[in-house]
Amino acid sequence: MKIKKILAGATLALLGLCNSFAQTKESVKNGSILHCWCWSFKTIEKNLPKIKEAGWSAVQTSPANTCLEGDYGGLELMSEDLSGKWYYHYQPTDWKIGNYQLGTRDDFISMCKKADELGIAVIVDVLPNHTTPRLDKVSPEFYEAVGGKDKMFHKGNERGISNYSDRLECTTYQMGGLPDVNTENPLFQAYFMKYMNDLIDCGADGFRFDTAKHIGLPDDPKDPYSKENNFWPIFTGLQPINGEMLHNKDNLFIYGEVLQGGNSREGAYGKYMGVTASSYGRIVRDAIKNGKMSAKGLLDWKNDAGPDKIITWVESHDTYANQGESAALLNYQIRCGYALIAARKGGTPLFFNRPKGKEGVQFPGASKIGDSGNDEFFNKEVIEVNKFRTAFAGTEEELIQGSDTGVLCIKRDNRGVVIINSKARGSGTVNLDINLADGVYKDRAHNIKFNVKNGKLSGKIKAKTVAVIY
């Protein structure tokens, strides 16, 4: 009897887990992702109630794999002498859960358990494409598992990429001095599958594949050391490796970093998973920098994968931390851009949580690895836009120009609207058709009053402001 009860309990727990997974994929797609960049697992767990309150459907962690430590340790994001360590977990020494920067495997399990209790999905950044350039620090166990050091990398790894439009170079040569793993080696695939499935079994609900564009599609040119380009069919759950399938394959939210430009093939990658809308992010940044939110110019997603398969952002950790392309943006500009991508029908928006400190400055110095970033993810405008997105999931959209090019309205289902004034100064006038009863409406972020009369919404919105009305 006792054994039967235990088995029944285990079955119920498994059914509960599967139900949670089934809800997660759709809720992430229709919701919004908070990128908890360089937060430790314990820090994420501590902040999960606040994250839930702010309306986030998912958190994205930094890579959980092992990385350089010891003499190479330290928790500086980036110091004045450029000796920061944030990128260490993006340069694996092995594919096992836990590192000195983010926490242990047990910390990861505890975080995922709390997130599941709150209905928040956990997306893990994974990076099979390369290792640390310090090859003497790569785990001997990993070398042995893939058939030896000479089997670890593509033959193309002998050279660096010079032409990103050349698919053989892009997928098999070194990128930025990072050794290019032979991701088509069956022994590597079996080893990496153990890592992926361990993450899932510990509570992961999805994955972001770093440098996905640098791993070949089935019809791409093959490296001389590779029989077939089958990485994506295997790691999106379409086929097994050595009889082992990706766990919970039908319920995972998976997307890849496919930076657009050259021969990026985002449409082809989109047949396997979601892809990053990097070109649209650049368009949004230009618009908010100039305070010119053109409805016509911001309508097209500029991505062959289509609006149902894209992950959108104003900035990513790459645009902020690597070249600093987006680091000069001020907080209100980030919020204005985020309001646009989150209020729209297509795409799944990701909000990059910057380090604490002075705004508009790259690595202001107030945060270390493991800390939470600034509080912009909990700003009232961001919270209300997240709630708006959930309330209008799946409904039709219309982008409408305001009184001038600095004011943009994103109307959903003709019953709700997000109004953005991205200008640094000067209020804007709004006058648009809407299916709301006559009366005075207060926007949910600032209590700004708008009037509706005879199906027309009118009012003024001050500079640097997002208003949410429904």
C-alpha positions in Angstrom: 0.0 0.0 0.0 2.8 2.4 0.9 4.6 1.7 -2.4 1.4 2.3 -4.3 0.9 5.7 -2.6 4.5 6.7 -3.4 4.0 5.7 -7.1 0.7 7.5 -7.2 2.3 10.6 -5.7 5.1 10.4 -8.2 2.6 10.1 -11.1 0.7 13.1 -9.9 3.9 15.1 -9.6 4.9 14.1 -13.1 1.4 15.1 -14.5 1.6 18.4 -12.6 5.1 19.0 -14.1 3.8 18.2 -17.6 0.8 20.5 -17.2 3.2 23.2 -16.1 5.4 22.6 -19.2 2.3 22.7 -21.4 1.3 26.1 -20.1 4.8 27.4 -20.2 5.5 27.4 -23.9 2.4 29.4 -24.8 2.6 31.7 -21.8 6.2 32.6 -22.6 5.3 33.3 -26.3 2.4 35.5 -25.3 4.1 37.1 -22.3 7.5 38.7 -21.8 11.0 37.6 -20.8 13.2 39.3 -18.1 16.8 38.7 -18.9 18.4 38.4 -15.5 21.8 39.0 -16.9 24.6 37.9 -14.5 22.2 37.4 -11.6 23.1 34.4 -9.5 20.5 31.7 -9.2 19.9 32.6 -5.5 19.4 36.3 -6.5 16.8 35.3 -9.1 15.0 33.1 -6.6 14.9 35.9 -4.0 13.4 38.3 -6.5 10.9 35.9 -8.1 7.9 37.3 -6.2 8.7 40.8 -7.4 9.2 39.5 -10.9 5.8 37.8 -10.8 4.2 41.1 -9.5 5.7 42.9 -12.5 4.0 40.6 -15.0 7.0 38.7 -16.4 6.1 35.3 -17.8 9.7 34.1 -17.9 13.2 34.7 -16.6 16.3 34.1 -18.7 19.5 33.2 -16.9 23.1 33.6 -17.9 24.8 30.3 -18.9 24.8 27.7 -16.2 27.8 25.8 -17.4 31.2 25.5 -15.8 33.7 28.2 -16.6 37.2 29.6 -15.7 37.9 30.1 -12.0 40.8 29.9 -9.6 43.5 32.3 -10.8 40.9 33.6 -13.3 38.2 34.1 -10.8 36.6 37.3 -9.7 33.1 38.9 -9.8 33.8 42.1 -11.6 31.5 42.6 -14.5 34.0 44.9 -16.2 36.6 47.0 -14.4 38.5 50.1 -15.6 41.4 47.9 -16.9 39.0 45.8 -18.8 39.6 42.7 -16.6 36.0 41.9 -16.1 34.7 38.4 -15.9 31.1 38.6 -17.1 31.9 36.8 -20.4 33.6 33.8 -18.6 30.3 31.8 -18.4 30.0 32.4 -22.2 33.2 30.5 -22.7 32.6 27.0 -21.3 35.3 24.7 -19.8 32.7 21.9 -19.6 28.9 21.4 -20.0 27.8 20.7 -16.5 25.5 22.7 -14.3 27.1 25.1 -11.8 29.8 27.7 -11.8 31.4 30.0 -9.2 29.7 33.0 -10.6 26.0 32.0 -10.7 25.8 29.2 -8.2 25.6 25.4 -7.8 23.4 22.8 -9.4 21.4 22.7 -6.1 21.0 26.5 -6.3 19.6 26.1 -9.9 17.1 23.4 -8.8 15.9 25.5 -5.9 15.4 28.6 -8.2 13.5 26.5 -10.8 11.2 25.0 -8.1 10.3 28.5 -6.8 9.7 29.8 -10.3 7.4 26.8 -11.1 5.4 27.5 -8.0 4.9 31.1 -9.2 4.1 30.1 -12.8 7.3 31.7 -14.2 9.3 29.9 -16.9 13.0 29.5 -16.7 15.0 29.9 -19.9 18.7 29.0 -19.8 21.3 30.5 -22.1 23.3 27.6 -23.6 26.3 27.8 -25.9 27.4 24.6 -27.7 29.3 26.4 -30.4 32.6 27.1 -28.7 34.7 26.7 -25.6 37.1 28.9 -23.7 40.2 29.9 -25.7 42.2 28.6 -22.7 42.2 25.0 -24.0 44.4 23.8 -21.2 41.4 24.6 -18.9 38.9 22.6 -20.8 37.8 19.5 -18.7 39.8 16.4 -19.5 36.5 14.5 -19.0 35.0 16.5 -21.8 37.9 15.9 -24.2 37.7 12.2 -23.5 33.9 12.1 -24.0 34.1 13.6 -27.5 36.9 11.2 -28.6 39.9 13.3 -27.7 41.1 16.8 -28.2 41.6 16.3 -31.9 37.9 15.4 -32.3 36.7 18.5 -30.3 36.8 21.1 -33.1 35.8 21.6 -36.7 38.6 21.4 -39.3 37.6 25.0 -40.1 38.7 25.9 -36.6 42.2 26.4 -38.0 41.0 29.7 -39.5 39.0 32.8 -38.4 35.9 34.0 -40.1 36.6 36.7 -42.7 33.3 36.5 -44.7 30.2 36.1 -42.6 28.1 35.6 -45.8 30.1 32.4 -46.5 28.1 29.8 -44.7 31.0 27.3 -44.4 33.1 30.0 -42.8 30.3 31.2 -40.6 29.5 27.8 -39.2 32.9 26.1 -39.0 35.6 28.7 -38.6 36.6 30.5 -35.4 34.5 33.5 -34.4 36.3 36.2 -32.4 39.1 33.8 -31.4 36.8 31.3 -29.8 37.5 27.7 -30.7 34.7 26.3 -32.9 33.3 23.0 -31.5 32.4 20.3 -33.9 28.7 20.3 -33.1 28.1 17.5 -35.6 30.4 15.0 -33.8 27.9 12.3 -32.4 30.0 11.9 -29.3 29.8 15.6 -28.6 26.1 15.6 -29.3 25.5 12.8 -26.8 27.5 14.6 -24.2 25.8 17.9 -24.7 22.4 16.1 -24.7 23.1 15.0 -21.1 23.7 18.6 -20.1 20.5 19.8 -21.8 18.4 17.0 -20.3 19.9 17.6 -16.9 18.9 21.3 -17.1 15.4 20.2 -18.1 15.1 17.6 -15.3 16.3 20.3 -12.9 13.5 22.6 -13.9 14.5 24.5 -17.1 11.5 25.4 -19.4 13.4 26.6 -22.4 16.6 27.7 -23.9 18.4 30.5 -25.8 21.1 29.1 -28.0 24.0 31.5 -28.1 25.7 32.1 -31.5 23.0 29.9 -33.2 23.9 31.4 -36.6 27.3 29.7 -36.3 25.9 26.2 -36.1 25.0 24.8 -39.5 21.6 24.0 -40.8 21.0 20.6 -42.5 21.5 22.0 -46.0 24.5 24.2 -45.2 28.0 23.2 -46.4 29.6 20.5 -44.3 32.9 20.6 -42.4 35.3 17.9 -43.7 35.1 16.3 -40.2 31.3 16.1 -40.3 29.0 13.5 -42.0 25.9 15.6 -41.7 24.6 18.9 -40.3 22.1 17.4 -37.9 22.6 19.5 -34.7 19.3 21.5 -35.0 17.0 18.5 -35.7 18.5 16.8 -32.6 18.5 19.7 -30.2 15.0 21.0 -31.1 13.7 17.5 -30.4 13.0 16.2 -33.9 15.4 13.2 -33.7 17.5 11.4 -31.1 21.2 11.0 -30.6 22.2 7.5 -29.6 18.6 6.8 -28.8 18.3 9.8 -26.4 15.7 12.5 -27.1 15.5 16.0 -25.7 13.2 15.7 -22.7 9.8 17.4 -22.8 10.6 18.4 -26.3 7.1 19.6 -27.3 6.8 21.9 -24.4 10.1 23.8 -24.4 10.4 27.5 -25.5 13.5 27.5 -27.6 15.1 30.3 -29.6 18.5 31.0 -31.1 20.7 34.0 -31.4 20.6 34.6 -35.1 22.1 38.0 -35.6 20.9 39.3 -39.0 23.2 40.5 -41.7 25.0 38.8 -44.5 23.7 35.3 -45.2 22.0 34.9 -41.8 19.2 32.6 -43.0 16.8 33.6 -40.2 13.9 32.2 -42.1 15.5 28.7 -42.3 16.5 28.8 -38.6 12.9 29.9 -37.8 11.6 26.5 -39.1 13.3 24.9 -36.0 13.0 27.5 -33.3 12.4 31.2 -32.5 15.1 33.7 -33.7 16.3 37.1 -32.5 15.0 40.1 -34.3 18.2 42.0 -34.2 17.5 44.2 -37.2 14.2 45.4 -35.7 16.1 46.2 -32.4 18.4 48.5 -34.3 15.4 50.2 -36.0 13.8 50.7 -32.6 17.0 52.1 -31.0 17.4 54.6 -33.9 13.8 55.7 -33.5 14.0 56.4 -29.8 17.5 58.0 -30.1 16.0 60.5 -32.6 12.6 60.8 -30.8 10.9 59.9 -34.1 8.5 57.0 -33.7 7.3 56.6 -37.3 4.3 54.2 -37.4 5.1 53.3 -41.0 8.8 52.8 -40.3 8.3 50.6 -37.2 5.6 48.4 -38.7 7.7 45.9 -40.6 9.6 43.4 -38.4 12.4 43.0 -41.0 12.7 39.2 -40.3 12.1 36.3 -42.7 11.1 34.0 -39.8 7.9 35.9 -39.4 6.3 37.6 -36.4 5.3 34.4 -34.6 8.9 33.1 -34.5 10.8 36.2 -33.4 12.2 37.3 -30.0 12.4 41.1 -29.9 14.5 43.5 -27.8 15.5 47.1 -27.6 19.0 45.9 -26.5 20.6 42.6 -25.7 23.6 41.8 -23.5 25.7 41.9 -26.7 24.6 45.4 -27.8 25.2 46.6 -24.2 28.3 44.8 -23.0 30.4 44.0 -26.1 30.5 47.0 -28.5 28.4 49.2 -26.2 26.2 50.0 -29.1 23.1 50.6 -26.9 24.8 51.5 -23.6 24.3 55.3 -24.1 20.5 54.9 -24.1 18.8 56.5 -21.1 16.2 54.6 -19.0 13.2 56.4 -20.4 14.4 55.6 -23.9 14.7 51.9 -23.0 11.1 52.0 -21.6 9.7 53.7 -24.7 11.3 51.1 -26.9 10.2 48.3 -24.7 6.6 49.6 -24.6 6.6 49.4 -28.4 7.8 45.8 -28.7 5.7 44.6 -25.8 2.5 46.3 -26.9 2.6 44.8 -30.4 0.9 41.6 -31.4 3.9 39.8 -32.9 7.2 38.8 -31.4 8.0 37.8 -27.8 9.7 40.8 -26.1 12.8 40.4 -23.9 13.9 43.1 -21.4 17.6 43.2 -20.7 18.2 44.1 -17.1 21.2 46.5 -16.9 23.6 46.7 -14.0 22.9 49.2 -11.2 24.4 52.6 -11.5 24.4 55.8 -13.5 22.2 55.5 -16.6 23.6 55.9 -20.1 27.0 54.5 -19.0 28.4 51.1 -19.9 29.3 49.2 -16.7 28.7 52.0 -14.2 30.4 50.0 -11.5 27.6 49.5 -8.9 26.9 45.8 -9.7 29.0 42.7 -9.5 28.4 39.3 -11.0 25.6 37.7 -9.0 23.8 40.9 -8.1 20.5 42.0 -9.5 20.6 44.9 -11.9 18.7 48.2 -11.8 15.0 48.4 -10.9 13.8 49.4 -14.4 12.2 46.0 -14.8 9.9 47.0 -12.0 9.1 50.5 -13.3 5.4 51.2 -13.3 5.4 51.8 -17.1 7.0 48.5 -17.7 4.6 46.7 -15.3 1.5 48.1 -17.0 2.8 47.4 -20.5 3.4 43.8 -19.4 -0.2 43.5 -18.1 -1.5 45.2 -21.3 0.3 42.6 -23.4 -1.3 39.7 -21.5 -4.7 41.3 -21.6 -4.7 41.7 -25.4 -2.8 38.5 -26.4 -3.7 37.4 -29.9 -5.8 40.5 -30.8 -5.3 42.7 -33.8 -2.9 45.7 -33.7 -2.7 49.1 -35.4 0.2 51.5 -35.2 -1.0 55.1 -35.3 1.1 58.3 -35.6 0.4 60.9 -32.9 0.5 64.6 -33.3 4.1 64.5 -34.4 6.7 61.8 -35.1 7.7 61.7 -31.5 4.3 60.2 -30.4 3.3 56.7 -31.4 0.1 54.8 -30.4 -0.2 51.0 -30.5 -3.9 50.2 -30.5 -5.1 46.6 -29.8 -8.5 45.2 -30.6 -9.8 48.8 -30.8 -10.3 48.7 -27.0 -6.9 49.5 -25.6 -3.9 51.6 -26.5 -0.3 52.2 -25.4 0.8 55.7 -26.1 4.5 56.6 -26.3 6.1 60.0 -26.3 9.8 59.4 -26.9 10.7 63.0 -27.2 13.2 64.5 -24.7 11.0 67.6 -24.4 7.5 68.7 -25.4 4.1 67.2 -24.9 2.2 65.5 -27.6 -1.5 65.6 -28.5 -3.4 62.3 -29.1 -6.7 62.0 -31.0 -7.8 58.6 -32.2 -10.8 56.3 -32.8 -11.4 53.7 -30.1 -14.2 51.5 -29.0 -14.6 52.7 -25.4 -17.6 54.2 -23.7 -17.7 57.9 -23.4 -16.0 59.2 -20.2 -12.7 60.1 -18.6 -10.0 57.5 -18.5 -6.9 57.5 -16.4 -3.9 55.7 -17.8 -2.6 52.9 -15.6 1.0 54.0 -15.3 0.6 57.7 -14.3 -3.1 58.4 -13.9 -2.9 60.8 -16.9 -6.5 61.8 -17.9 -7.8 61.1 -21.4 -11.3 61.8 -22.6 -13.4 59.6 -24.8 -16.4 61.2 -26.6 -18.3 59.7 -29.5 -15.6 57.0 -30.0 -12.7 59.5 -30.0 -9.9 59.3 -27.4 -8.1 62.6 -26.9 -5.6 64.1 -24.5 -2.0 65.1 -24.0 1.1 63.1 -23.0 4.2 64.7 -21.7 7.7 63.9 -23.0 9.6 60.8 -21.9 6.4 59.1 -21.0 4.4 55.9 -21.7 0.7 55.8 -21.1 -1.5 52.6 -20.9 -5.2 52.8 -21.4 -7.9 50.1 -21.6 
